[in-house]
Structures are given as structure tokens and as C-alpha cells.
């Protein structure tokens, strides 16, 4: 029976992740850190409403067995590159740093396919920079999940992504999407849970088809 910690619980993958963790009998407690309440009544759920800019108020609470990081925003929501970088890089890194310092053994990060600190694309470069930074932290197990195009019940409209999903979904149905087929939020969430439970020593990166394979590991299911 493990204690899971989650940031980014109101996002697409985070919402599914919390839902699956609460239903998973391998976890006795799910601790969520965020700016607003999830509005969920569950005896396993513990919520902390925090200000991410004040780690001195919350870093002592970051204790458990598996830390899941799914925090992220869009450029439009953030209002600029600097604000997006603050959320997607700085907030996630500070939490990962606190988790490592507090002795949490297993860390699972949802990143993005194509993430690289050398990318010419801002988003991919930001994600790659975070990956490289957290790899240096003192976790026993680090799992980095790099899915492609995500799909699920988003709270906000993203017309470009929805159009891309429809195209890739069609290509997948006719058998030519290959490893670039869309990723449902629940699949990515299951992959994260399986990685966190396995907690294989060292740093492991799962991308494209490897994410699907990780989600389907039957011996790690309940």
C-alpha cells in the first residue's frame, strides 16, 4: 500500500491519473497539491491548496512513495513564454527537488515526444531542459513518459489539437498512423502508474509505442 503524490491533477492526464489512483488498491493515499480543489469526496484523497511560488509553505509536505508530475499549461493560458516556463519548468522542478530531498524513491514525469534541450521549438526545448534537470536529482527511480498527441475530455477547447486528433485517428483506423497514433489520457495515466509501481532503478524514458506497451503491462495491473 503506497502513498502517491500528484501535481497537475486538474489537467488532462492529471485528472485521469487521480481517478485511477483512487481506484487502485495498491495505493492507500493520494496526496494532491494544487491551486484549487478537485471537488472530489474520497477517504483516500488528501488535498493541499498551495502557492507554487512559496515552497517554504509546502516542501515539508512532499513525502510519500511515488511522486507523479503532470503539471503544465499552454502558451495562451500562461500569457507568454516566461510564464509558461515558470509553470512547466520551475514549478515542476522545485517539486521534484523537494521530493528527492525528502526521500521519495520513485518519480514519474509526463513530458512530450520530441523533448530536447537542443530543440529549435520552444515547447520541446523547455520539456527537454526539465528532463535533463530532474535526471540529476537523487531519486532511486526516474520514469519519463513522452507521449505524442494527447486526447481526452479537456476542460478547454483546443481546435488545432482536436483537428489533428481527428486526422491521426482516421490514419490509425486505416492502419497507417503507426507509432504516431493518438494517446488517450487514460492510457498515459496507466503507463505512469505502472512505471511508478515498478520503480525500476535508474532513469528510464518511454516514448511513442513504448508508452502503450508500458500501459499494457499486465503483471503490473491490479
C-alpha angles and dihedrals in degrees: 000000000000137000115233125200122201137188120183092037094152094057128093098270094028093059092053091043094056091045092053094043092053090052094046113096091203088075121065096182137025115197116195126193119197149123096260138029121263091220092229123140109209130136090223093055123092118180131198117191106208148169106239090206091064106061090164087072097053113016093091089059094058097101131128143084107286127026116203117195116195100145118139147130140197127254089246094050093045095048098229146002095276093053093045090050090051092056101036098039115016099039093046093045094049090052092047089049091052091047092052093046090050092054102252102162103202126053125182122187127186106214130156139271110261094027110160134151087223096053119125088218113088096218094048091044091051092050091046092050090053092049092053092047097051092046087069094056121102103256122138090219130024120184120185116194115202110185125175124224109358125215134185144103101317122191091223132047117255105179096179094052092044091053091048090049092054091051094047092043089055092048089050092051091054090046103247104100091084116173090350095070116130121274120227114221092238091056093053090046091052091048090053092050092048091050091049093049094046091048092184110195117258132018119318127182121197119193138174109330091011089066091057091047091050092050090052098052098130096192089062095051122101 
